Amino acid sequence: MASKITLYSDKELIEQIKAYAKTHNTSVSKIVNTFFVNLLQTQDPGNRKSKITDRLQGKLKGKQIDEKQYRKYLEEKYL
């Protein structure tokens, strides 16, 4: 069941996260929910993997990864 919370933050930060959400076709609520889920999963000693790592497991098996290309990809995606 969904419930509402109110968060207070710096106005500039709020505008930046709204812009980020828009460019990534998601919502601020979804970003916050994902953050909370991941935060709680990392706090549980019995649950070291997250849903993200579960989805990625085995995707790169047998492939060569160039660290410089990967860094460039991440910079382009997130900066």
C-alpha positions in Angstrom: 0.0 0.0 0.0 1.4 3.4 -1.0 1.6 6.1 1.6 2.7 9.8 1.5 5.7 11.3 3.2 7.0 14.9 3.1 10.7 15.5 2.6 12.5 18.8 3.1 15.7 19.7 1.2 17.6 22.5 -0.4 15.5 24.1 -3.2 18.4 23.9 -5.7 18.8 20.2 -4.9 15.1 19.6 -5.4 15.2 21.3 -8.8 18.3 19.2 -9.8 16.7 15.9 -8.8 13.5 16.9 -10.7 15.5 17.6 -13.8 17.4 14.3 -13.4 14.1 12.4 -13.0 12.7 14.0 -16.1 15.7 13.3 -18.3 15.7 9.7 -17.1 12.0 9.2 -17.6 11.2 8.5 -14.0 9.8 10.2 -11.0 11.4 11.6 -7.8 9.2 9.2 -5.8 10.6 6.2 -7.7 14.2 7.5 -7.2 13.6 8.0 -3.4 11.9 4.6 -3.1 14.8 2.8 -4.9 17.3 4.6 -2.6 15.4 3.5 0.5 15.1 -0.1 -0.7 18.8 -0.3 -1.5 19.7 1.4 1.8 17.8 -1.2 3.8 19.1 -4.1 1.8 22.7 -3.0 2.5 21.9 -2.8 6.2 20.7 -6.5 6.3 23.8 -8.7 6.8 22.0 -11.7 5.3 21.2 -9.8 2.1 24.5 -8.6 0.5 23.2 -8.5 -3.1 20.7 -6.0 -4.3 18.0 -6.2 -7.0 20.4 -4.4 -9.3 23.1 -6.9 -9.0 20.6 -9.7 -9.3 19.5 -8.3 -12.7 23.1 -7.9 -13.9 24.5 -11.2 -12.7 25.9 -13.2 -15.7 25.4 -10.4 -18.2 29.1 -9.9 -18.9 30.1 -13.5 -18.7 32.7 -14.2 -21.4 33.0 -10.5 -22.5 36.1 -8.4 -22.3 35.6 -5.1 -20.5 37.8 -2.1 -21.3 37.9 0.0 -18.1 38.5 3.3 -20.0 35.5 2.7 -22.2 33.3 1.9 -19.2 34.4 5.0 -17.4 33.7 7.1 -20.4 30.2 5.5 -20.7 29.5 6.2 -17.0 30.7 9.9 -17.4 28.5 10.4 -20.4 25.5 8.8 -18.7 25.7 10.5 -15.3 27.6 13.8 -15.8 
